[in-house]
Amino acid sequence: MSGGTAGRAREVDLEAVLAANRAFYEALERGDVEAVEEAWLGPEHADDKGGVVCVHPGWPVLRGRAQVTRSYMLIMMNTEYIQFFLTDVEAEVHGDVALVTCTENILSGGEAEEEGELGPLVGGKVVSSNLFRRTTAGWKLWSHHGSPVLTSGDEDDED
C-alpha cells in the first residue's frame, strides 16, 4: 500500500470507530437495549461468561454478554432521562483493535413526584476508555471502563 492509500484507510477506520462509539452513546440516550447490545461483540466472539468486559463507575468488573447487557438494562430502567455530551474524544486504531477515550459529561434525571414530569437534572463527569474490535459486522465494543471525575465540590464533601 502506498502512504496515501494507507493514510486514507486509517482515516476510514478512525471515522468508523468514532461512528460506532457515537452510536453506542446514542442508543443509551434512547434507552434502546437492542442497539446497546448490538454495539458489543456478538455471540460469535463473546459468550455469557466472557469475551466482553465492562466497568461502570463504582461497580465491580462485569464479564460476559449476559452481565453487561443486564447492567445496561438496569441503568436504562432506572434512569428516566440521560444525555451524554462527549468531550476530549480521541481515537487510535491498531490493526483490528481501536481505543476511544473520552469524557462523558452526563446529564440525567428521574421521575418527579408529579406523574409524567421530569425530576431535577443532575450532572456528572466520567472518563471512559472504550476498546473496539473489528468484526465482519463492523467495529464492536470489547471493553468499556468508566471512572468518575471528582470535582472540587466532591472533595469538599469528604471533610
C-alpha positions in Angstrom: 0.0 0.0 0.0 1.3 3.5 -0.8 1.5 6.1 2.0 -1.6 7.9 0.7 -3.7 4.7 0.5 -2.6 3.6 4.0 -3.4 7.0 5.3 -6.8 7.0 3.8 -7.6 3.5 5.1 -6.5 4.7 8.6 -8.9 7.7 8.3 -11.8 5.4 7.2 -11.1 3.2 10.2 -11.0 6.1 12.6 -14.3 7.5 11.2 -15.9 4.1 11.5 -14.7 3.6 15.1 -15.9 7.1 16.1 -19.3 6.4 14.5 -19.6 3.1 16.4 -18.7 5.0 19.6 -21.3 7.7 18.9 -23.9 5.0 18.1 -23.3 3.3 21.4 -24.0 6.5 23.4 -27.0 7.5 21.2 -28.5 4.0 21.9 -28.1 4.6 25.7 -29.8 8.0 25.4 -32.7 6.5 23.6 -32.9 3.6 26.1 -32.6 1.1 23.2 -31.4 -2.1 24.8 -31.2 -3.9 21.5 -29.0 -1.3 20.0 -26.8 -1.2 23.1 -26.4 -5.0 22.9 -25.7 -4.7 19.1 -22.8 -2.3 19.9 -21.0 -5.0 21.8 -19.1 -8.1 20.4 -21.7 -10.7 19.3 -22.1 -14.3 20.4 -19.5 -15.4 17.9 -16.8 -13.5 19.8 -18.2 -13.4 23.3 -20.5 -15.6 25.4 -22.4 -15.1 28.7 -19.2 -15.8 30.8 -16.5 -13.8 28.9 -15.3 -12.1 25.8 -16.5 -8.6 26.8 -15.7 -6.6 29.9 -17.5 -3.6 31.4 -16.7 -1.4 34.4 -19.3 1.2 35.3 -18.2 3.9 37.9 -18.5 2.3 41.3 -19.4 -1.1 40.0 -17.4 -4.4 40.1 -16.0 -5.8 36.8 -18.7 -7.3 34.7 -17.7 -10.1 32.3 -19.7 -11.7 29.5 -22.7 -10.6 27.4 -25.3 -11.5 30.0 -23.9 -9.4 32.8 -23.0 -6.5 30.6 -26.5 -6.4 28.9 -28.2 -6.8 32.3 -26.2 -3.8 33.7 -27.3 -1.5 30.8 -30.9 -2.7 31.2 -30.8 -1.8 34.9 -29.4 1.6 34.2 -31.9 2.3 31.5 -34.9 1.0 33.6 -33.9 3.3 36.5 -33.0 6.4 34.5 -35.9 8.5 33.1 -33.6 10.8 31.1 -29.9 10.6 30.2 -27.9 12.6 27.7 -24.1 12.4 27.0 -22.0 15.3 25.9 -18.8 13.7 24.8 -15.6 15.8 25.0 -11.9 15.1 24.8 -12.7 12.3 22.3 -9.6 10.7 20.9 -9.2 7.5 18.9 -6.4 5.2 17.8 -6.6 2.3 15.5 -4.0 -0.5 15.6 -4.9 -3.2 13.1 -8.1 -4.8 14.2 -8.3 -3.1 17.6 -9.2 0.5 18.4 -9.2 2.6 21.5 -11.5 5.6 22.1 -11.1 7.7 25.2 -13.5 10.5 26.1 -15.0 12.4 28.9 -18.7 11.7 29.3 -20.4 14.8 30.5 -23.7 13.3 31.7 -27.0 15.0 32.3 -29.6 12.7 33.9 -32.8 12.8 35.8 -35.5 10.7 37.3 -39.2 11.0 37.5 -40.6 13.8 39.6 -43.4 13.5 42.2 -45.9 14.8 39.6 -46.7 12.0 37.2 -45.2 12.5 33.8 -42.9 15.3 34.9 -39.1 15.0 34.8 -37.4 15.4 38.2 -34.3 17.6 38.8 -31.5 17.1 36.4 -28.1 16.0 37.8 -24.8 16.4 36.1 -21.7 14.2 36.3 -18.4 13.5 34.6 -16.9 10.2 33.8 -13.7 9.5 31.9 -14.1 6.4 29.7 -12.0 4.1 27.7 -13.8 2.1 25.0 -11.9 -0.7 23.4 -13.3 -1.9 20.0 -12.5 -4.9 17.8 -13.0 -5.1 14.0 -15.5 -7.8 13.1 -17.3 -8.7 9.8 -20.2 -6.7 11.2 -18.1 -3.6 11.8 -16.4 -2.2 14.9 -17.8 -3.7 18.1 -17.2 -2.8 21.8 -14.9 -5.3 23.5 -14.4 -3.3 26.8 -15.8 -0.2 28.4 -14.3 1.3 31.5 -15.7 4.4 33.1 -14.1 6.2 36.0 -15.8 9.1 37.8 -14.1 12.5 37.8 -14.1 14.2 41.1 -15.0 17.9 41.1 -13.8 20.4 43.7 -17.2 20.2 45.3 -16.8 16.4 45.7 -13.5 16.9 47.6 -15.1 19.4 50.0 -17.9 16.9 50.8 -15.3 14.4 52.2 -14.2 16.7 55.0 
